[in-house]
Amino acid sequence: SSQGVFKLLKEGVQYVASDRTLIYLLLVASVSHFLVEGPLFIGIPMLAHTKFPEGAAAFGIIMSGLGAGMLIGILGAGTLPQLKPERMGPTLMTLLSLSGLGLMSVGFMSNTYMTAFVVMLMGIAQGYVIVQFSTWMQIRTPDHLLGRVLSMMMFASVGLVPVSQALCGAIIKLSLPGLFIGAGIILTIINVVVTFRPEVRNMGFAINKQENQV
């Protein structure tokens, strides 16, 4: 029934609202996707058309770099040693902050292959962080709430992407480099601020505590 669905949804929202670390991670996920997806998928084609000599091929090269980076990051998250509890939060947030710096640098570039390399590094950071965030949530969240929490993470990650793309389309008319530089600055600032929150800096200990309780 609809009442049952709303009750389940309410339980998931209440659980997330009670976990400050989870709130910050959802914030970071939504902001990262909002500020990265739009500039890359709307701004890069325009860069390829106006600045890169390879033209349309430049878009394919750069997006291939992003895909390769995501794959490397995901594989790295599964094969590299587990992060120590005291390093988990700062490491993941630093990687996301570097993604912001990479986004800023794209606004100044005019070389296709250098841009592809920077975007690949961003993809590595994003892929690694996504796996680490997902793993943290699966261990942290009670089994009966896991589906609802992961659904909220998915919405926070991709639900606002169409809005981001529409907004980027409007900003491009004002300044194409400014789109990347502005998004990168905002992303970096937000990630740096969140990094200094004790709930995020200690997220590794929270997951360790949960594992011990199990």
Disulfide bonds with the S-S distance in Angstrom:
none
